[in-house]
Amino acid sequence: MSEGENDCEGGHVQYGPWIWSAYRAYNELLREKIKKRFDEQEGPWMDKVADLLVEIVNARWEGGRKKEKEAEALYEKLEKLLEE
């Protein structure tokens, strides 16, 4: 096989990994920018949701009937937050 036979699309095969890396970098940058915008616009609300979700998980891990009532109250708070 000659040197040219191994090349695809006019000899650009050797750049394939770099091209894919560039696409991935572009998408990662776009994701970071989107995340930044969400954080700016929805950050405080998302912080409240995250705090409640942590409380719910902790209450479920601790278990017991006493915690069931606490978990229900937390679920109600979460529902109200999600309606905002």
Long-range contacts (C-beta under 8 A, 24 or more apart in sequence): 45-81, 45-84, 48-81, 49-78, 49-81, 49-82, 52-77, 52-78, 52-81, 53-78
